Amino acid sequence: MSNPVLNVNAVSKDFGGIRALDEVDLVVNDKEIVALIGPNGAGKTTFFNCITGIYTPTSGDVIIDPEAKGKTRRINGKKPNIVTELGMARTFQNIRLFPSMTALENVMIGTHCRTKSSIWGAISRNGATRREEQAVIRKAYDLLELVGLKEFVNELAMNMPYGKQRRLEIARALATDPFLLLLDEPAAGMNPQETRDLEELIVSIREKYGISIMLIEHDMKMVMSMSDRIYVLDYGRMIADGTPEEIAANPEVIKAYLGEEHDD
């Protein structure tokens, strides 16, 4: 795991006169699980928004290398749909599903950026279009089975338990065929057993698909157990990075977490 698929160099983000991110550097290597942690309001979700096209960084560079072969590309200012097409998929702190669609339909939507059927094909229902549609359905079924939602295939998203909705969002992100999966507080609102099951799922996704994963998470037991490396943000500045053991012993990190928290 020595070849970077994401290289963030000195990224800053200003909102008026407020600097939310201050020259943040971060690297995610091939097939690596990286955690981004920090107190509430540290800038974690803002960072995700900057690298996925929701925000444009005020300064700095976001560089991707999907195959980790030195074929780098700067993606600053790319729209979120383009970033997804390039291979970075994410979930959100606040779940963003299509509530009146079934679990299967929600995952199928995730494949849209990889389908090739034309408008004419959709109208004429030619053989290529029908074959692609069947392939999309099979893929969606497989992903629902992977995340443990096989029995919810035809359930409306809004009727699913909260923890299952979290898993559905992960399945939809995987449907885009990412090289890097970004998870924003995936264990939020889950009970201890659900959190343990989610940890196993995330590790299995890395092993099955050979992709890199980056997560924002407040459950420190989960973070320490599954992460290869951890970055720590505080007031928009990166104050530490290292292995879980190094982070657990870092005095700046301890101070940030034991000090007074600030609003998100």
PyMOL commands that set and color helices and strands:
alter all, ss='L'
color gray80, all
select helices_A, chain A and resi 44-51+80-86+103-110+112-114+119-124+127-146+150-152+157-159+162-174+192-209+220-226+244-248+251-258
alter helices_A, ss='H'
color red, helices_A
select strands_A, chain A and resi 4-15+18-29+33-37+59-64+73-74+88-90+180-184+212-216+229-234+237-242
alter strands_A, ss='S'
color yellow, strands_A
deselect
rebuild
show_as cartoon
